[in-house]
Amino acid sequence: METNLVSPSGFIVAGSEKTYTTSGAQNDPQTVALVLPAGAEGGTYKAKVFVFDKASGRLETTCEKTFTVTGCTLACTATVPSTGQVGQAISFTSTATATGCAGAPEYFWFFGDGTTIVAQAQNTTYTYSAPGTYTWELVVVLGNARCVKSGTITISPGGGTTCTLGCNAVVPTTATVGQTISFQGSATATNCSGTPQYFWTFGDGTTAVAQAQNTTFSYPAAGTYTWELIVVLGTTRCVRTGTINVTSGTPSSCVLGCDAVVPTTGTVGTAITFQGSATTSNCSGTPEYFWRFGDGTTAVAQGRTVTATYDLPGTYTWELTVVVNGALCVRRGTITIIGGPATGCRVGCSAVVPAVALVNQQVQFVGGATATGCTGTPEYFWFFGDGTTAVAQAQNTTWRYSRPGTYTWEYMVVIDGVWCRRSGQITIVSGAGCVLNCAAVVPATAQVGQTVSFRGFASWANCSRSPAYLWDFGDRTMPSGDATTTHVYSAPGSYEWQLTTVVDGVYCVRSGVIVVTSAAQPAACTYSQWFQVGTQATGIGANWRTDVAILNPTSATAQVQLRLHTSTAGIKTLATTVAAGRQVLVANVAGQMGYNGSGGLQLCSDQPVRANSRTYNQASATDTYGQYYGPYTTNQAVWAGELAWLVGLKENAAFRSNIALTNTGATPARVAVTLFNGDGTRLGGYTESLAAGEWKQQTRVFQKFAGRTDIGSGFARVAVLSGTGVIVSASVIDNKTGDATTNPWLF
C-alpha cells in the first residue's frame, strides 16, 4: 500500500508519502498511520490510500477519506501604490495575523521587474529603473502556513514624460562575396534612462547576430539580403531595415589575416575572455575561429569571442586558428594564471625548450622554479607529448623524438601540494625544413544514420608538395583520404576521430570525440526521475563530471533519455537503451551531450528503471573522488508550503558549505534559505528563483550571506514559497583535500 495526505492548499504533506507491505486475505483489515507535522495549517485534509498487487505492481483499488483540522492559519494584507516613477523610492508595507501558530511570520517581497532582488522584511522600499507595468508579490510564511498577496504597479518615466528613441543605420547597398562589409548604427534618446543596446541581423539565413553599435560581416554567397538593426532602451525599441546586393566578384586567391586579443594575466577559476578578428580579401566564405587554451586538455572552443577558465596557476600558450576557403591564419600568445588552493605557498616556474629540432636529435629541456611561503622541496615532471608514457622526474633533462611532427610538451613543478605548469610545442622535422600546420572541423554530436561532415585544413611552408590527408572515424570502418569528406555512423556511441596530415615526413594530427545517439527516443516520459545535478565543469582545483548507472529490472527493453536542463543551451539530451535485466553505465553525461556547465538532470524512460548518479572530481586520469546523488520523483521533492532542513554544515578554515537547489516541477519555483548557528541563532539568508528544470548552487553560504567564517556547527532551513518539487542538498567540502560530502535534506 502507498499513502499520502493532501493539505487544504492542495499540497502533499511532508512525510505522509509512505509505503506499507502487508499480507492477508482480501477483506482483512489493515491499519496505516498518517501524522500531521507540528504547525500544520487548518482546514479540510484528504487522506488517500493506494493498494497494489505485490507480485505484478498493478493498482488494485484506492480509497479516500476527508477530515477537518483546526491548525495554524495565516492572514495578511499588502499596501502598495498603483503608480510611481522611474527612480522613485516606492513603499511596500504589509501586516500578518496568525491563529493557532507558534513563532513569528517571515515576509518575502518580489518586485516583478525581472531582477533576482527579493526583500525579506515586513516593510521595505524599492526603486524601479525603467517604465512599465510590474506585478509585485508578497509571500508570508509561518511554519507550513502561507499567505500570498499580489498586484500591479505602473511606473512612468521621471518628469511625467515618455521615453522616445530614434535610430539610423548606414550600410552599403552593394558588395562582393567574401568582402568585409561595415554596418554602422546610431541612436538618439529623449526622456530615457540607461544606455541603448544594438542588435544586427544580416538576412542570410544564419542565426548570426552582432550585439554592437558598429560591426562587420561577410556574405558567403551572392544574392540580395535584407539586414535589420534593432535598438533597445528599456521597453522602447527602434528598428531599421534595408537590403544589400552581394555579387560574386572576380575570382582570385583568398587572402586571410587575423588577430587575437587575450589578457596577459588571469586568476584561477575566473573566466578569461578570448577575442579574435579576421580580415579577408577575395574569399567566398565566412571565417571560422578555433581556440586552444594550452592547459593540457583537448578542449577546443569554436567562436570569434569565447571564454575559458583555468583550474591551476601557470603560464599557458594559447592558440587561435582562423580558417576560410582552405586558408589558415594562426596567432599564439601566453597568459599567466595566478592563484590556487587556500595555502600560503606560491610556486612559479619557467621552461626553456627549442621550437624546432630534428628527428632523433637530443633535445634539451631546461626547467626553473621559484617558491614563496613554501616549506617543501620542489618536485619536477616533464611530459614529452609523443604518445609514450615517458616522464622525466628532473629539473633538466633531454629527449629524442623518433618521428617528425608537432608535439605538445608539459613541465610541472609541485611544492607542498601546489602546482605550477608550463606547456608549449616543439616541431620535429626530418631535416628538409618542411613546416606543417592543420585544423579539423567536426560536429560534437550526431545521430545514427545522419551524414556527418568532416572538414580538414592545412598550411605548409618549405615543403616539396601538398600534404596528404587521412581521416579515421573511430568506428573501425574504411578511412578516407580526402581533405573534406562525410561519414555515416551505424550505431550510437562516443567515437574518437583523428585527422592526420603528412608531407615530406612531417606530420600534423588533430583528434576529438563525436557523440552519436540513437534516433529512437521514448515515446513519452512515462517514468520520470530527477538527480540534483549533471555537470561537466571546473571548480576550485577540480574538474567535475557526472556518471549515471541505469538498471532495467523488467522483462522488456527500456528506451531511456537523459535530459540536462541548462540555463544557457536549453535542454540537452542523450538517448540509450537498456536490455531487460541489464545495467548500463553512462559516463560523463554532460560531456557526451557536448555541454560544458551544470544543470538539473532528468531521466525519462518507458519502463520503470532504477538509477543512481555519481558527481565527482576527475583529479587525474586515474584518480577521482565525489558524491552520490540519488533519484527523486517530483512528488518526493519539496513542494510549496513545505520546509526542509540541512544539518551538519560548516564554514571555517577546515571546511566550507554549499547549498544546491533543483526545480523538478513544470512551473517556476521560489525558495527562501535561512542560515542558523548550532545554538539556533539566525545568521542570515537569501532567496532563489528557479525556472522549470533549473539547478542553482550558492557556494560558501555562511561567508556570502552571513559574513561568518567561524561556523563549526550550523544548519539551514529551506522554505519553498511557490512551485512543485524542489530537490535540496548541501555539500560540506574539506578545504585541504577538496573532498565533498553530500547532505540531503530532512523534513
Secondary structure as UniProt FT lines:
FT   STRAND          2..6
FT   TURN            8..9
FT   TURN            14..15
FT   STRAND          18..19
FT   TURN            26..27
FT   TURN            38..39
FT   STRAND          43..52
FT   TURN            54..56
FT   STRAND          59..69
FT   STRAND          72..79
FT   STRAND          83..85
FT   TURN            86..87
FT   STRAND          89..99
FT   STRAND          106..110
FT   STRAND          118..119
FT   STRAND          124..127
FT   STRAND          132..142
FT   TURN            143..144
FT   STRAND          145..156
FT   HELIX           158..160
FT   STRAND          164..170
FT   STRAND          174..176
FT   TURN            177..178
FT   STRAND          181..190
FT   STRAND          197..201
FT   STRAND          209..210
FT   STRAND          214..217
FT   STRAND          223..233
FT   TURN            234..235
FT   STRAND          236..247
FT   STRAND          255..261
FT   STRAND          265..267
FT   TURN            268..269
FT   STRAND          272..281
FT   STRAND          288..292
FT   STRAND          300..302
FT   STRAND          305..308
FT   STRAND          314..324
FT   TURN            325..326
FT   STRAND          327..338
FT   STRAND          346..352
FT   STRAND          356..358
FT   TURN            359..360
FT   STRAND          362..372
FT   STRAND          379..383
FT   STRAND          391..392
FT   STRAND          396..400
FT   STRAND          405..415
FT   TURN            416..417
FT   STRAND          418..429
FT   STRAND          435..441
FT   STRAND          445..447
FT   TURN            448..449
FT   STRAND          451..461
FT   STRAND          468..472
FT   STRAND          484..488
FT   STRAND          493..503
FT   TURN            504..505
FT   STRAND          506..517
FT   STRAND          527..539
FT   TURN            540..541
FT   STRAND          542..551
FT   STRAND          558..565
FT   STRAND          571..578
FT   TURN            580..581
FT   STRAND          583..586
FT   HELIX           589..592
FT   TURN            593..594
FT   STRAND          597..605
FT   STRAND          610..618
FT   STRAND          624..629
FT   HELIX           634..636
FT   TURN            640..641
FT   STRAND          643..651
FT   STRAND          655..663
FT   STRAND          669..677
FT   TURN            678..679
FT   STRAND          682..690
FT   TURN            692..693
FT   STRAND          695..698
FT   HELIX           701..706
FT   STRAND          711..722
FT   STRAND          726..734
FT   TURN            735..737
FT   STRAND          740..744
//
